[in-house]
Amino acid sequence: MWLSSYAADIFSHSEAFAATKADGSVVTWGWWGVVQVYVNDKGFAAIKADGSVVTWGNAGDGGDSSALAPLLTDGAVQVCGNDVAFEAIKADGSVVTWGNADNRENSSVVSPLPTDGVVQVCGNAKAFAAIKADGSVVTWGNAGDGGDSSAVAPLLTEGVVQPSRRTWGNADYGGDSSVVAPLLTDGVAQVCATYQAFAAIKADGSVVTWSNSGHGGDSSAVAPLLTEGVVQVFGNAQAFAAMKADGSVVTWGNAVCGGDSSAVAPLLTDGVAQFFATAAAFAAINANGSVVTWGDADHGGDSSAVAPLLTEGVVQVFRNAAAFAAIKADGCAVTRGNANNGGVPQRLWKILLFFLGHAGWPSFNKQGFYLGPLPRHCGHSHNALIGRDLAGNFHTAPTAAYPPPMCSALADLFMQDFLLHTVVVRSAVTLTPTGGEQVQESVGKKQVPLKSAEEAESDLDEDGFTKPRFGSGLWGQGPPLSYVESGKLKHFSDGCGLCSPGRWEPERRQVVGSTLADEVRTGLLKVLHEKLNVKKVLYQLACNQFTASPFEEALLLEGIATLVSLLEKHGAAGASAEVPPGQPVRLPALENFLQLCGDPDFRVFHSSSRSFSKGVTLGILGKLPRVPAVFDKKEHWRKYPEEGGEPGDGDNYVSARDNLDSIKEQFEEERALGAMREVLEVDARREYGSNLLIAPIGAIEKADASFRVIHDGTHKVQVNPRIRARDQHKCPGTGELKTVMRSSMKACKSVFGLTGDVKRAHRLPRVWQAEWGLQACKLSGDTVWLNEVGTFGMGPAAYHWARESGGMGRACLYLMQNRWFYQLLYADDFNWISSGAFAVDDIVLAIFFLCILGVPMSWKKFHGGLQYEWVGYWSDLRHRRLGISEGRADWLVRWMSKALVAGSVCIEEFKSVLGRMGFAMRALETFRPFLGPLYAWSSAVPVRTFLPLPVMIRLILLYLKDRLKEGSRTAPCGCSQGLTKEHFRADAKAEGEDVRIGGWECLDSDDVGTARWFSEVITRENAPWVFEAGEPFRTIATLELLATLCCLVAFLRVPGPVNAEEPRALLTLGGSTDNLGNKFVVAKLQTTKYPLVCVLMEIAAMLHQAGEGLDLQWVPRLQNIEADQLTNGDFRGFDPALRVRVNIATQPWVVLNSMLKQGRALYSVIREGRIESSKRKLEKFAGPFVRSQKKSFRERDPWQ
C-alpha cells in the first residue's frame, strides 16, 4: 500500500487502517473536507467540515447510517462507538444512534435518548454513557455491561467529570468495585480498562485495580512498584502497562498478552515516551526514537524481523487489533503483526517524503491562478533565467538536465527500497570488479557568476544546523484560512508566523503528537482553579480592574514548577526555570516546550549562538537571518535618504536636551532591568573602535508625563540604511478580524474576547554584545549609554520582537490544541477570542502561561468582553460587526462639521485626516468609494495652503458625517466568502449616438423566458453626462457599471426576517459583467476616475442602505450573449410581462445626481492642479502660504 502524500493521522478498526490526509481527504475513498474519523470493531464514521457524517464498513455494526441520513447531514460535533454501534452528538446537544440494535435497545434509564445538553459520550463493548452539561450521567445499552445505572443513579445527578469513577454493570467485568471502594472515594485522576478489569490512577501516583485477575484485575505481584510515580496506564484485552515518572514501565495481567515484559525489561528502564496496544501486545516509543514491542507475536508483540528498522527515528506508532505501523522521521512506515491485519513483516512504504515536496492538493483561486501548496519562493537565491551568460550560453541551458542533488536523492530512495525488499544470498566467491576505459564527457564550459555575501543564502544556520523549511511545524489540514480584501485573495495571518496552527480553523489544526500539551494544560488549570476564581479574574481583566498582576508570586512559582516537571517527564534534557541575564523571560523553558511540541524555530530562543538568550545580530556585523518556516521572503525595502560622508556621531535633538533629567531617570530604570549600561566613552571606543556610533536621541512625551526615547539610527550614524532584513512579517488586520467573526458563526453564538499588551516589548530581545556600540547614545559628560537590547528607532528591533513573540504565541496555541480559540498578535497587542464551555479557561490559561514564562504584561491596558477596541478597530462579537470606536467616530464627525462650517481647510491637516478616514474605511467598506475624489483633490493641490472646499468635496463630507452621526460606525462581517450566487448579468453598448444598457436576473433559473429583465436607451436628455466627453464610447466602463447599478434597482431582493436584537447581516449579491476593469473597481470599492467614481459611490450608498455586499465577477463576452442581446434591442426569448423599466432621469438616486452635477467642476480643478507645475501659477492658484506648526497634527489633535 502506497500513500503518495502527507498522512496527517491514521485510524483503525480490528481489520484495517484508514488515513486522513492533510487536504482533508480519506485515503481510498477520496472524500474531501473530512475533519475526524472514528472506528468501532468493523465500521468507520467520519465527520466532515460541514458537520455531516459519512459511514462505511459492516452495515450491522454501524457502517450503514442511511436510515438516519436526514439527521446526519449537518451539526455533528462528536462521534463515539462501541464494538457494534455508533452515537453522534449534534451541536444542539441531541444524540443520534445507529448500528446493532442489541446494544442500544435497553435504555430504560434514557427513554427517549437525550435531546439536548449532551457534551460527551463514552462507550465500552456493549453500552454507552453520556455526560450532560449539568454534570449528570445518562446510560443505555446492554444492562449487564453498564447500560443500566439505576443502582447508582443518585450518585450521577451532578458534578460528574468522568463516568468511570462510579461503577455499575456486570460484576465479572468490573461493574462491582466494592472491594476497593475506600480507595476510590477521591483523588482518582484516570481510569483504564482491559476486557474484564479496571485500573485507576490516583492523584498521588498510585494505582488501584479490581475485577478479573487474569485480565489485570489483580496487581499484587507488582504492587510495590505501583504505590507512587505512575503517570499513565494503558490496557489491551487482558493486560496492563503503567508508565512511571522516571520513564520506567511496569506490566501485569495475562503474560501472553504483554503482562510479562521481562524479556525486554532492559529496554524499558528509562526514557519511555509513549505507549500503544493491540488486542494482545504492547509497543513503546523511547525518547531516543527506538521502538520496543512485547506480547503475543501474532498481534505485533515480536518485531525482531524488522528490529534494525526500529532502533531510531520513529516519531509515531499506529495500531489496529493485531498489527502495529511505525512512522519514521524520513517518512517510512514499518509494520509488524498479523498479515491479515496489515502487519506484513519487513513491509516498508513511503507515506511522507518530508524533504521532497509540499503536502496538500493543488488549489486555485476563482481566476484559475495557482495558490499552493508549492510556495511562491523556494527560500534560495537564483539568477535570472532571461538572456545569456558571459560565455554566450543561454541561462536556461542547465535546466536541460535534472539537478545532480535531486538525482542523488531519488537514487538513494530507490536503492534503499530495493535493498529492503531484496533477498541477499551470501557467497564465498570473491568478485573482483575490473575497470574499463575512462571516457571524458564532452561538455561546453560555462562561467558561473558569484553572488555577494549579502545576497547569498544558505540552507544551514549560523551553527551548521539545517534551517527548517517552509511548511515545517504543526500546520493544519488543507490550506490555511483566507479572505478577500480590496479584490485580492489574502492568506490569514495571526501574527505568529507561517507555521502557526492558528492560521487554520480550530477543527482543521494539527495537534501536538505527544500528551505534553494536554498534561501541561491540565496541570496549569489545576493550579489556577485551586487558588483563583478563574471566571472572576477574566471578567475583572475585561473591565480593566487590575493595575498589577492578578497572579501572586507563589502561584507563578507553582505554575513554572509544574511546567518544568512535565518538560523533564517528556524528555527535555536540562529543563529549568532559568532566566538568562538581562532577560525577564524564561527562554530555556520556552525553547524546551516549543521543541517538544514540534515547533520549527525553537533553537533561536536559547541554544543557538545567535539566540535571544545570548544576543541576536542587528545585521551589521552579521546578516539578519532568513527563516522560511516562519516568515515570507522580504522583497521590498524602505528607501533611506542618501547622506554624504562616513557614519559619525550626532548631537541630541532639542526634545531630548530639554528633558535630560527625566531621560536619565528612565535610563537608570533600564539599567536596573539589565537593558542598558553606562560606560566611559574612552573605554567604549577602546572596545568597539569604529563600531561605536553615538546616535542622536529625541523624546516624545506620553500621556503619563513619561517620555518615549527615540534612538535615531538613520541619520548621522547611518546604521539603519546599512541593515537589510530578509524576512517579511505580517500582522493581522480587519480581514483577520472579520474572518474570526465569520468562523464564530459556525461555532457558537456566544463569543468572548480579551486584549492585552506586553510591556517594553521591543526592549525584550537581547542584542549581540559585539554590536552594542552601534546602539550607543550620550546624555552629558564623558560617559555613553549602551543599549543591550532592541530599542525604538532601530530597524531590527521590530523584526526580532516579531520572531520572539511569534514563538510565545505559538506556544499558547499548542496548549489549546484544536479547541475553538483564536489569538491575534499585532506588534505587542494580543487579542484572545474564545467560545464554548472552556472559553474562560482558555483565555486565562493563555495569559497565565505567558506570565509563568516571565513575559511582562501591561495590566492597566487589559480590556475586553463582547464589544471592545483592539488596534484602533471596534469589535462587536455579539453581532459580528467591525468598525471604529464611538470616540473615533465622534472625532471625525466634529472635524467634518468644523470644516463644513469654515468652508476651507488646511491641506496639510486635510491629508492627515484623510489618512485617518482611510484607516476607518478598511472596516467600513461601503464608505470607501467616497474617498476617491478626496485623494484626487488633495494630491493635486499644494500641501501648505488654506483652500476653500469644492462643492463635491463638501457633499462627500456631508454624506460621511451624516452616516457616522446616525450610528453607522460599524459594518456587518457577512457570511463565509466565496459562497455567493449569481443574481444578474449586465452589459452596455456605445456605438456613436446609439447608447444602451441592459441586464437580466439569473438567480432562480438560466431560462431567460422566466427571468426579469430591463433594457434602456441612454440619451442626451436622460443622461447628458455620458456625452460630455465627446464620443460616448469613452465612458463605456461607466456605462457598464451603470448597467450593474440598474440591476440592483430593477431586481429588488426580498428582505429577510428582522430581529431587533440582531442588526441586519450582510447579504452578498453575485453579479457578472464582461468589463474586466469594473470587476476590480467594485472589488476594491475605490477609484479616482470621473464619472466612474460617481456611479461607484451610488452603488456603495445603495448597498449600505440595504445591508448588502456585491461580488461582481467578469465573464467573457461570448458567455454574456443574453445581456448583449438586450443592448442590441433584441428581446427574443424574454417575456415582455417580466420587463422592468428603469428611468435614469427620474430614479431617486441617493447621491448620483448631485455627484455628477458637481463632479465635472471638481475634476477640472484637479486636472488644472496636475498640469500647472510652475511656482508662479501654483501660488496664484493656491492662495496664501501657511507655515507648518511646531507639533504634528497627531500630537496636536490625537484621534481617540
Buried (B, 14 or more C-beta within 10 A) or exposed (E): EEBEBBBBBBBBBBBBBBBBBBBBBBBEEEBEBBBBBBBBBBBBBBBBBEBBBBBBBBBBBBBBBEEBBEBBEEBBBBBBBBBBBBBBBBBEBBBBBBBBEEBBEBBEBBEEBBEEBBBBBBBBBBBBBBBBEEEBBBBBBBBBBBBBBEEBBEBBEEEBEBBBBBBBBBBBBBBBBEEBEEBBEEEBBBBBBBBBBBBBBBEEBBBBBBBBBBBBBBBEEBBEBBEEBBBBBBBBBBBBBBBBBEBBBBBBBBBBBBBBBEEBBEBBEEBBBBBBBBBBBBBBBBBEBBBBBBBBBBBBBBBEEBBEBBEEBBBBBBBBBBBBBBBBEBBBBBBBBBEEBBBBBEBBBBBBBEEEBBBBBEEEEEEEEEBBBEBEEEBEEEEEEEEEBEEEBEBEBEEEEEEEEEEEBEEEBEEBBEEBEEEEEEEEEEEEEEEEEEEEEEEEEEEEEEEEEEEEBEEEBBEEEEBBBBBBBBBBBBBBBBBBBBBEBBBBBBBBBBBBBBBBBBBBBBBBBBBBBEBBBBBBBBBBEEBBEBEEBBBBBBEBBBEEBBBEEEBBEBBBBBBBBBBBBBBBEEBBBBBBEBBBBBBBBBBBBBBBBBBBBBBBBBBBEBBBBBBBBBBBEBBBBBBBBBBBBBEEEEEBEEEEEEBEBBEBBEBBBEBEEBBBEBBEEBBEBBBBBBBEBEEBBEBBEEBBBBBBBBBEEEEEEBBEBBBBBBBBBBBBBBBEBBBEBBBBBBBBBBBBBBBBBBBBEEBBBBBBBBBBBBBBBBBBEBBBBBBBBBBEEEBBBBBBBBBBBBBBBBBBBBBBBBBBBBBBBBBBBBBBBBBBBBBBBBBBBBBBEBBBBBBBBBBBBBBBBBBBBBBBBBBBBBBBBBBBBBBBBBBBBBBBBBEBBBBBBEBBBEBBEEEEBBBBBBBBBBEBBBBBBBBBBBBBBBBBBBBBBBBBBBBEBBBEBBBBBBBBBBBBBEBBBEEBBBBBBBBEBEEBEBBBBBBBBBEEEEBBBBBBBBBEEEEBEEBBBBBBBBBEEBBEBBBBBEEBEEBBBBBBBBBBBBBBBBBEEEEEEEEEEEBBBBBBBBBBBBBEBBBBBBBBBBBBBBBBBBBBBBBBBBBBEBBBBBBBBBBEEEEBEBBBBBBBEBBEEBBEEBBBEBEBEEBEBBBBBBBBBBBBEBBEBBEEBEEBEEEEEBEEBBBEEBEEEEEEBEEEBEBE
